[in-house]
């Protein structure tokens, strides 16, 4: 299968610098490989979503020269696909209902393991659904961060795939949609590196292919905090895209002439010198 990458923002706010870095990195990798670049809006967590954010992000990306090859996929329109995956896991006995809250688990081991709930049955308390995780190790080679290994039983425990409110988890929806869109290469932020073993485990359980993963360094503020969680996470300005685009390229160690004042010319120049092998290998770096 030819290269298919994607950028999959959650509409919790406008496009900020950290998101621009992830979008730019994934776009560059796809174009360098002569492949396709897709968009997916991960709008399945209504309590966290900001009205108008999805439209704002989709409108901003073309101003930075980042144009997808197909129409964006909205996860809110994909619930039947998640229902089918859920039923497949339930039929196989791989998931179970759980009424344990975070507080319940904090009083025990902190993680839910071996399908053993610690919460006492409570009338009217709706269950979440958790993945039954055995004592298994998941290993993979990250194309940027190198070999990775995680024992899901010890580090994650029985993780949630459907929340008490009825919303499907990021882990399940991401896995189902990566397969549906034929994604061969996932380029995203380092904060999702720990999610990858869970997703690989779900792929194995659902009989889905595993893409190649490449996790970019996070953009950090002056205190070392993830920029998207910081008070400095101001939206980038699509009306004046060049300053942020130059800064994002510098963040990714891609050298381009500072006097280029056209977005398409700037991206074309960046592609000429781009090599994914020379992206920064660190987990995070200052956005300043």
KAWOCOR-V773399 format. One record per residue. N is the residue number from 1. PHI is phi in whole degrees, -180 to 180 (* if undefined). OMEGA is omega in degrees with one decimal (NA if undefined). BURIAL is I if it has 16 or more other ideal C-beta (glycine too) atoms within 10 Angstrom, else O. Layout:
n: <N,N>
phi: <PHI,PHI>
omega: <OMEGA,OMEGA>
burial: <BURIAL,BURIAL>
This chain:
n: <1,2,3,4,5,6,7,8,9,10,11,12,13,14,15,16,17,18,19,20,21,22,23,24,25,26,27,28,29,30,31,32,33,34,35,36,37,38,39,40,41,42,43,44,45,46,47,48,49,50,51,52,53,54,55,56,57,58,59,60,61,62,63,64,65,66,67,68,69,70,71,72,73,74,75,76,77,78,79,80,81,82,83,84,85,86,87,88,89,90,91,92,93,94,95,96,97,98,99,100,101,102,103,104,105,106,107,108,109,110,111,112,113,114,115,116,117,118,119,120,121,122,123,124,125,126,127,128,129,130,131,132,133,134,135,136,137,138,139,140,141,142,143,144,145,146,147,148,149,150,151,152,153,154,155,156,157,158,159,160,161,162,163,164,165,166,167,168,169,170,171,172,173,174,175,176,177,178,179,180,181,182,183,184,185,186,187,188,189,190,191,192,193,194,195,196,197,198,199,200,201,202,203,204,205,206,207,208,209,210,211,212,213,214,215,216,217,218,219,220,221,222,223,224,225,226,227,228,229,230,231,232,233,234,235,236,237,238,239,240,241,242,243,244,245,246,247,248,249,250,251,252,253,254,255,256,257,258,259,260,261,262,263,264,265,266,267,268,269,270,271,272,273,274,275,276,277,278,279,280,281,282,283,284,285,286,287,288>
phi: <*,-70,-62,-136,-109,-158,-121,-130,-77,-94,-80,-97,174,-74,-63,-115,-61,-61,-69,-62,-60,-64,-64,-64,-61,-69,-64,-61,-63,-66,-69,-61,-84,70,-106,-99,-126,-114,-120,-140,-97,-91,-105,-118,-129,-51,-61,-96,-82,-105,-55,85,-68,-61,-63,-64,-65,-66,-77,-76,-56,-62,-64,-95,81,-100,-111,-76,-88,-140,-66,-67,-97,-105,-65,-62,-98,-114,-57,-58,-67,-71,-59,-66,-65,-59,-66,-63,-69,-68,-62,-86,72,-95,-131,-151,-75,-145,-108,-76,-89,-61,-65,-57,-70,-65,-81,-108,-92,94,-122,-91,-132,59,66,-99,-80,-108,-77,-80,-55,-130,-57,80,-86,-72,-90,-89,-121,-116,-78,-82,-101,-79,-77,-131,-106,-113,-122,-158,-103,-78,-65,-116,-93,88,-62,-129,-147,-146,-90,-63,-60,-84,-98,-122,70,-75,-89,-77,-116,-144,-80,-55,-73,98,-82,-74,-76,-55,-59,-68,-63,-62,-64,-63,-78,-60,-69,-61,-85,68,-71,-99,-139,-107,-116,-156,-74,-63,-65,-98,-60,-70,-79,-62,-59,-62,-68,-65,-63,-64,-59,-64,-69,-95,70,-107,-71,-105,-74,-81,-113,-140,-106,-79,-63,-81,-81,-114,-84,-66,-95,85,-93,-56,-60,-66,-96,-97,-66,-88,-80,-73,-63,-74,-100,-67,-75,-134,-76,-63,-58,-68,-68,-61,-66,-66,-64,-64,-60,-90,61,-107,-83,-138,-59,-73,-94,-72,-121,-133,-61,-64,-66,-66,-68,-63,-66,-63,-65,-62,-105,-81,-143,-55,-66,-104,-65,-64,-93,-77,-82,-168,-155,-65,-86,-70>
omega: <178.4,-174.6,172.9,177.7,-178.8,168.7,-171.2,-178.6,169.1,-175.6,179.3,179.6,179.4,177.7,178.2,-172.1,179.9,177.6,178.0,177.8,-179.8,179.3,-178.9,179.6,-180.0,178.6,-179.9,-179.9,-179.8,-178.5,177.4,-179.1,-177.2,-176.0,-179.1,177.3,-174.8,176.4,175.3,178.1,-175.5,-173.5,179.5,178.8,-173.7,-179.9,-177.8,-174.1,178.7,-179.8,178.6,-175.3,-179.0,179.3,179.5,-179.8,-178.0,177.8,-176.3,-172.9,179.5,178.1,177.3,178.3,-175.4,-174.7,-177.8,-178.3,177.6,175.1,-179.4,175.1,178.0,-178.3,179.2,178.8,-173.8,-175.9,178.2,178.1,178.4,175.8,-178.2,177.7,178.2,-179.2,177.2,179.1,-179.5,179.5,-179.9,-179.8,-175.6,178.2,-178.8,177.9,-175.6,179.0,179.1,174.3,175.4,178.8,177.5,-177.1,179.6,178.5,178.4,-176.5,-176.5,177.6,175.8,-177.4,171.1,177.2,-176.4,-179.8,178.9,-178.9,175.0,179.2,179.9,-179.6,176.0,-179.5,-177.1,179.9,161.1,175.2,-177.1,173.8,178.2,-172.1,176.6,176.4,-173.0,178.4,177.4,178.9,174.6,177.4,175.1,-174.2,179.3,-174.4,175.4,-176.8,-179.8,-179.2,179.9,171.2,-175.1,-179.5,-176.4,-172.8,-175.2,-175.8,179.5,-172.5,-175.2,172.2,174.3,-172.5,179.5,-178.1,-179.5,179.8,175.6,-177.6,174.3,-174.9,-177.8,-177.2,-179.8,-178.7,-178.8,-175.7,174.2,178.1,-178.9,-178.7,179.0,-177.6,178.6,-175.4,178.7,176.0,-174.3,-175.4,-177.4,-180.0,-180.0,179.2,-179.0,177.6,-172.7,177.8,176.7,-178.4,177.1,178.0,177.3,177.9,179.4,-177.6,-178.8,-179.4,-177.9,179.4,177.3,178.2,168.2,-178.9,174.9,-175.4,-177.4,175.2,178.1,171.5,-175.4,174.6,-175.5,178.5,179.7,178.8,176.3,-172.1,-178.2,178.2,-172.5,174.8,179.6,-177.0,178.4,176.5,170.7,-172.5,179.7,177.1,176.8,-170.8,-171.0,-179.9,-179.4,-179.8,175.2,-178.8,179.9,177.1,177.2,178.2,-179.5,178.3,178.1,-175.5,175.8,176.3,-176.3,-175.4,177.9,-174.0,176.1,-173.9,-177.7,178.1,179.7,179.7,177.4,178.0,178.9,-179.8,-179.2,-177.7,-172.9,173.0,-177.7,-178.3,-176.7,171.2,-179.4,-174.5,-176.6,179.7,-179.7,178.3,-176.1,177.0,-177.2,NA>
burial: <O,O,I,I,I,I,I,I,I,I,I,I,I,I,I,I,I,I,I,I,I,I,I,I,I,I,I,I,I,I,I,O,I,O,I,I,I,I,I,I,I,I,I,I,I,O,O,O,I,O,O,O,I,I,O,I,I,I,O,I,I,O,I,I,I,I,O,I,O,O,O,I,I,O,I,O,O,I,O,O,I,I,O,O,I,I,O,O,I,O,O,O,O,I,I,I,O,I,I,I,O,O,O,O,I,O,O,O,O,O,O,I,I,O,O,O,I,O,I,O,O,O,O,O,O,O,O,I,I,I,I,I,I,O,O,O,O,I,O,I,O,I,I,I,I,O,O,I,O,I,O,I,I,O,O,I,I,I,I,I,I,I,O,O,O,O,I,I,I,I,I,I,I,I,I,I,I,I,I,O,I,O,I,I,I,I,I,I,I,I,I,I,I,O,I,I,I,I,I,I,I,I,I,O,I,I,O,I,O,I,I,I,I,I,I,I,I,I,I,I,I,O,O,O,O,I,I,I,O,I,O,I,I,O,I,I,O,I,O,O,I,O,O,I,I,I,I,I,I,O,I,I,O,I,O,I,O,O,O,I,O,O,I,O,O,I,I,O,I,I,O,O,O,I,O,O,O,O,I,O,O,O,O,I,I,O,I,O>
